[in-house]
Amino acid sequence: MPVTQKPLPPAPGTVSLPGLIAFESVARHLNFTRAAAEMEITPTAISRTIKLLEASMRVRLFNRTTRSVSLTEAGTQLLQTLGPALDQIRRSVQEVGDASGAVRGQLRINTSYVAHATLIRPHLREFLTRYPELAVEVSVEHGLSDIVAGGFDVGIRLGRALQKDMIAVPIGPPQRLLVVGAPAYVKARGKPRRPDQLLQHDCIRQRIGNRGQFLPWDFRVGNEPLTIDIQGRLVFSEMRSALEAACDGNGLAFVFEHFAHKALEDGLVVPLLETFTRAREPFYVYYPNRAQMPGKLRAFLQFFQDKCRAAA
């Protein structure tokens, strides 16, 4: 008959963390049944774990009888060192769990300038006042960034520019692009009555995204979409500069109506071809899919969604 060899006990020094946690629980309760209930395992399993721990350490940790359990001298020595260490680990785990639900720490936001100016900036002071333990870092970038690789908590962009594998939540109203020009420019060059008449004007072009494509000047004539291949000598990489150039009388710009609200209100520019433009998609807040959303991110989403709904 083949001889069945018994498995050798673990080599000295190969002590498992689960074994130490089981030892500490039994040592606190001096009862295997109560320790097993605390760890949600069977008394047989915890007894086997303690035996393996004693075998790996080559020392007896408990004196056991049918009626009582007590620590040996070696067990008492181990508990004096191990107990405080496990307490510190439990406190650290608890602190991390508490921090995940608390609104504190640093919130890093990646956004375009337009989204920041129209959605974030008007309410930022109130947000910081409400959450005094939260620090906010806003990174304003023209192109779409990988927020995970960049270490950002959240990004804000138009829907069409969203990264894949992200949770996307709309924020703010649908955005409408509007042709605007300075009153002096319109007086000198005439007011376009139809989108195709833009070809007779100096139009300020804007590059979008990391590939350098131009922002399309899209309109609707009746129920038909129409894109005008506008021409112009000025090109900018952001909408803020395009609007400023239009305010200075350098040509016509195609900008978000909400973003240009102050310039329109102050009469620095006038709206053109309004009947040919329609509201488009809103901005979106996007963030990685997380099973447990940090408290700081939850507070940000709730606060700014409420503010945007109230403004709308």
N, C-alpha and C positions, 0 to 999 in steps of 0.2 A: 504494500500500500504506500502511496506517496506520502511523504512527511509534510505536514502543513506547518509552516513556521509562523510564529506569532510576530506581528509587526513590532519593529524596534521602537522604543520610546523616542520622542523628539530629542535632538541634540541639545546640550546645554546652551542657553542663550536665545533659542528660537521660541520666544514667548509671544503669544498672539495677544493683540489688544482685546478681542472679545473675551479671552480667558481672564485678563486682568479686570475687565469691567464686571464679569460674573463674580470674580473673587471679591471685589469691593462691595457688591450688592449683598452677597452672603455674609460678609464681615459686618456690614451695618445692621442687618436684620438678625444675624446669628440664627438663621432659619432658612433652609433650602426651599421650602414651599413658598414662603413669602417672597424670597428673592426671585424665584421662577415666575411668580405672578407679576412682579414688577417688570421683569424682562420679557414677559409674554411668551415664555417657553415652558416646557414641562419640567417637573422636578428631576426626572430621569436625565433630561438633556443637560440641565445645569450641573448635576452631580458628575456626569461624564466630562463636562468641560473642566470642572475643578480637578478631577483626577488627571486629565491630560496636562493641566497647568503644573500640578505638583510633580508629574513625571518629567516635564521639560525642565523644571527648576531643580530637580533632584532633592526636594525637601517637602516635608509635610507642613501644610498651612493650617489645617483644622484638626482638632480632636473631635471625633464623632462617636456618639453612642446612639442607641435607639431613642433616647429621650432628650438629648441636648447636643449643642454644637458650640465649641469654643475655639478661640484662636490659639495656635501654638506661639512660641516665642518668635519664630521666623515669620508667622502670619501677622503678628502684631507689628513687627518691624516693617514689613512690606506695606501694611495699611497706613502707617504713620507717614510714609513717603507718597504712596499712591493716592490716598484720599484727597489731600489738598490739590494734587495735580489734576485729578478728574473733576474736582469742584471748579477749578479754573477753566477747564475745557467746557464744562456745562455753562458757566457764565458767559464765555466767549460765544458759544453757539446761541445762547439766549439773546445776547446783545446784537448779534448779526440779524437774528430773526426780528427783533424789535426795530432795528434800523431799517429793515426792508419795508416796514409799514409806516415808519415815521417820515415826516417831511423835513429832512435835513440832509446835509452833505452838499455835493455839487451836482447841478443839473447842466449838462452840456447840450446845446442846441445848435444844429446846423441848418441854416436857412438862406434864402435869397434876400436881397435887400428889400425888394418890394413886399415880400411876406412879412419881413420884420417891421417895416415902416407902417404897414396897414393893419397888421393883426397883433403884433407883439408890443411894439413901442408904446402905443396909447395906454396900455394897461399894465406895463411892467412895474411901475412904481407901486401900484396897489398890490400886485402879486408879491413883491419883495416885502412889503409891509405886513402882509398877511402871514408870510412864512419867514420869520426872522432868522431861523437856523439854516436856511437854504441859500447857497451861493449859486449864481447863474452865470454861465459862460456862453455867449452868443458868437458863433462863427458865421460871418456873412460871406458866402461864396457864390460866384456866378454859376458855376457848373454843378452838376449833381455829384455828390460825394458818397462814398461807401461809409455809412455812419458806423457800422460795426468795426471796420478796420480803423476808422478814425477815432474810435473811443467815444462816440457821441451817444447820448441817451435817446435822442429824437431828432427827426429832420422835418422840414416843412418845404413842400414844393407843390407845383401844380400836378394834378393827377397823372397827366401823360408822362411826367418825368420820374415816376416812382420807381424805386428799386424793386427787384423781384424778391419774393419770400419775405415780404414785410406786411405787417398789419397797417392798414391805411384808414384813417378816420377823417372825414371832411371837416373843415373848419372855416367859418366865414361864409359869405354868400357866393353864388356863382359870379365869376369875374367877366366883365365885358371890356373888350379892347375898343378904343375910340381914337379916331383921327383928331388931332388937335394942332392948332397953329396960333402964333402970336397975331393979335389984331392988326399990327402994322404989316406983317407978311401977307395976311389975307386981303388987306386993302390994296396992297401993291400988286399982288399976283392973281387976285380973284378967288372966289369961293367955289370949290368943286361941287357940282350938283350930282354927279354920278361917280361910282368908284373908278370907272375907266378914265375919268378926267384927271386922276392922280398922276397919270403918265406925263402930264404937262407941268408937273410941279417938282420942286426939290424935296425929296422924301428922305427922312433920316432913318437909315437902316440900323438894325440891331442884330448882333450875332447871339445865338442861344446855344446852350449845351457845350460840351467839351469838344465837339467835332466842328464847331464854327459855322453851323448852318445859320441862315438868316431867319428871323422871325417872319412867318408868312402873314401877309396882309389879306386876311380872309373876310369876305362879305357875303351877304345874301341879297340877291336881286329877285324879288318875288319869293318863290320857294326853291330857287336854284342857288347852289353855292358858287362863289366866284372868288378866285385868288388873283390878285393883281401883282405882276412882277414889277414892283416899283423900282425907280432909279433915284440915285442921289450920290453926292460926293462925300457925305458924312456917314461914317460907320462907327457905332459904339458897341461895347461888349456888355452894357447894362442899361436898363430902362431909365434909371435916374439921370444919367448923362444925356440920353436921348430927349427926355422931357426938358431938361435945362437948356439944351440947344434949341428946342422949339420955342421956349420962352424968350430966348434971345433973338428970335426972328430968323433962324438959320434954315428953316424949312418946316415940313409937316412931320409929326411923330405919331406913332401908333402905340398907345400906352393904355394901361388899365385905368378905367374911369375912376375907380375908388382911389387908386394911387395918385391920380392927377387932380383929386377933388380940391385941394387947397389952391393950386394954380388956377383952376377953373373959377373957383369962388372969388379969387383976387383979381380976375380978369387978365391974368398974364397970358392965358391961351383961351381960345374959344373952341367949342366942339364942332365937328364937321361930319357930314354923312351919317348922322345918328340913326336914321331910319334903315340903314343898310347893315347895321351891326346888331348882334344878338349876344345875350349872356351865355357864357361858356361854362366850363367846369370850375369848381371851387378849388382853393388850396386844400392840401391834405397834410395832416400830421401822420408821419409814418415812423414805425419803430419795430425792432425785432420781435418775433413771436415769442413771448415769455409766458410760462405757466403761472408764475407769480410776479405780478407787476409791482415794481418798487413804489413805495408811497409817494416819492417825489414826482414820479412820472404820472401817477394817477391824479395827483393834485394839479399838475400842470394842465393835463387834458381837461379836467373838469372846470377849472377856473377859466381858461381861455375859450372853451366851447360856450360856457355860460355868457361870457362877455360878448362874444361874436353874435350869439342868438339875440341878446338884448339890443345890440347895435342894429341888427337887421330889422 
